[in-house]
Structures are given as structure tokens and as C-alpha cells.
Amino acid sequence: MKTRLTEMLGIKYPIICGGMMRLAYPPLCAAISNAGGLGNLTSAMYEDKAQFKAAIQEVKSLTDKPFIVNVTLLPSIGVTPERYQAYFETIAEEEVAALELSGIPLNRYEGGKYFEMLKKAGVKLFHKVGSVRHGKSAEKAGYDGVFAAGVEEGGHPLNENVATTVLTPRMVEELDIPVITTGGIASGIGLAASLCLGAEGVMMATRFINTKECQVHQNVYQVMIDRQENETALYGNSIGLQGRALVNESIIKVQEIEARGGGLEEIIPHIAGALGDEIWQEGNLNKGLVAVGQSIGLIHDVVTCKELLDRMAEEAEASLSRGLNMCQAN
Ligand SMILES: Cc1cc2nc3c(=O)[nH]c(=O)nc-3n(C[C@H](O)[C@H](O)[C@H](O)COP(=O)(O)O)c2cc1C
């Protein structure tokens, strides 16, 4: 497989792992990169420069392949400006291959000084966006590519709610930089479809949870297999930060609070990050924010990252040939 993305980053498959708070640790990151994709190390899990640097060095000790770091630039999530500074400086010092930015555009943060610093350090910069307008401003600012994140995605889809199947080709129509489909992709069929829509690759997160290297509780794996594509919901519009998560006690409660106009203080206890370890390490998915996307419906097993990526490449090829055969048949 050869796209502008594989060429830019020197990776075998155009498959990137998205930022995953509490899950995208060094072992998973390195396993994805070793399997030929681009693993993700999510910065917000590290509280200071020393911890973050150690995590980057751990990834480097596990793989000699490139990987990407996620920085979620939303001061409202409680990360201080000093921590953001530590992340950006470390990414530049360690010459990390690529940066996935979500939230505020980096070129508009602190007068764009970190944007310039990272570009000079040779870090490829990608912004995760949910609208053509944001994609165009990323291209204008000098980003190397965009993650076109549709409403299907886990995490925080933009509240314009445009589906991946429309957002990808719209971005491709309007931009010259590579567009990477994000949200709703979990198999080779999705990869093939994304390439047909004009994307240069895919980003996925929910699917990577059910890999052996993700190291979550056994219950998590089973729930990811059992729950279907219609069992996630959008929440958070009333507090200005829409998210998508698995329907469970907490999300139902949050939706009730939002419907009657309740505020942030009432909502926060139900979705606070502190519940994270109970979810992923203790396997209780009935409570708290289980930030997964609609692609959960496409997950049927637990495999290694290598098995997943090799299988996706084979499936993509097979489904592209199938389509071609149908076009040529008569
Ligand atoms: C468990 C989980 C945690 C996530 N945490 C973050 C995060 O901290 N920052 C971020 O930008 N995106 C986060 N996301 C969103 C993903 O990076 C990605 O955009 C999205 O999940 C892709 O859609 P998919 O889940 O259908 O693959 C998270 C997604 C999941 C599933």
C-alpha cells in the first residue's frame, strides 16, 4: 500500500491509531508501529516532562519505527499551560515523527510559537477536524495533513454531526494536503472505502481497544464484542463539548440531566476521568464515560495488532478487487 501518508511517514500501512486517554500507552503504541501502522502515545496521561519523556523513551526502546503523539489542546480538560509547554518541547527534543492535535489549532495557541518550533524540528503536524472550514484553515496554517473526524467517532466529534462518508470526500474536494478518514473504521472494508472516498489512510481508536497489546480487563474485550453500532450516544452538547460514548447508566443519567437543562456541576460526576481505571482495568463498563465510537459494532474478536493490520490490508485489497470486478462485469 502506497499513499502520500505512507510515503511521508515511512510506514507500511496507512493506518494510524488515534489518541486514547488511559489506553494509548507505550506497549500498544509500539505494537501498532511494529505491525506497520502508526502507534499513538497520548500525552495527557503524563503529568510532567520527566514522565512524558520517559514514556517516549519507552516507546523508542520497544520499536525503531515512527509513532505519533496526541496532544488534546483543550485547557478546559485541566491540563496547565506548563504541561502543554513540556509536551511540545519534549516532542521536538525527541524528534517524534508526528503530532496529532485535537482541540484548539496549535498555530493559534501562544502566538503559534510551538507550531513553528515543531515544524522546525521536522515533526509532521496533523489536526483532527470535523468540518471542511477547519480543514481549510489547517491547510492554510501549514499543517501536513488532517484527520477528517466524522460523527461516528468515539471521543469528541464536532457538533456539526457530519458523517465520515460525506466529510472525507468534501475535505478531499477542498484540500490539497492528505486527508485521513477518522471515525467508524474498524476493518479492511472501511480502509478500502476510505481510499475510494479519496483519503490517504485511516485513523481508528475503538478497534485498537480489542487488541492483545491494549492490556484492558477481560470484561472490556467481551463488552466490545457484545455491544453493537446502535449502542453509543452523543452527549455534552449543552456544556459545549459534544462527546460520543457507550450507552450505560452514566450516559443515560447525563442525557436526562441535559434534557431538563441541568448544568455542568451535575454532569461532571457522571463522566469524570477518575472513573477511567474502574472501566478499563477493573472492567466495569456500566458506569462512567466509555468513549467508544459506532465502530464498536464491527468488532468481533481480540487479536494482536499485527494480526489486525495484516488482516485489514488483505480485506481492503479483496474488497477493492470485488468492487473493480463488479465495475468490469458485463
Ligand atoms: C477510549 C478512547 C479515548 C479517546 N481519547 C481521546 C483523547 O484523549 N484525545 C483525542 O483527541 N481523541 C480521543 N479519542 C478519539 C480518537 O482519537 C479517534 O478520533 C476516534 O476514536 C476515531 O473513531 P473510532 O473510535 O470510530 O475509531 C478517544 C477515543 C477512544 C475510543
The ligand as a Gaussian input file, in Angstrom:
#p B3LYP/6-31G(d) Opt

LIG

0 1
 C      -11.192000       5.248000      24.562000
 C      -10.967000       6.438000      23.692000
 C      -10.303000       7.546000      24.202000
 C      -10.065000       8.658000      23.388000
 N       -9.346000       9.715000      23.891000
 C       -9.019000      10.737000      23.061000
 C       -8.170000      11.793000      23.512000
 O       -7.704000      11.819000      24.653000
 N       -7.883000      12.807000      22.628000
 C       -8.370000      12.806000      21.341000
 O       -8.060000      13.723000      20.577000
 N       -9.179000      11.830000      20.897000
 C       -9.503000      10.799000      21.705000
 N      -10.293000       9.778000      21.243000
 C      -10.785000       9.829000      19.835000
 C       -9.857000       9.026000      18.897000
 O       -8.556000       9.519000      18.892000
 C      -10.386000       8.999000      17.452000
 O      -10.529000      10.312000      16.965000
 C      -11.722000       8.296000      17.319000
 O      -11.934000       7.370000      18.326000
 C      -11.804000       7.587000      15.983000
 O      -13.033000       6.934000      15.825000
 P      -13.255000       5.382000      16.138000
 O      -13.340000       5.300000      17.599000
 O      -14.511000       5.044000      15.432000
 O      -12.078000       4.628000      15.626000
 C      -10.541000       8.662000      22.040000
 C      -11.220000       7.539000      21.538000
 C      -11.426000       6.428000      22.336000
 C      -12.119000       5.236000      21.733000

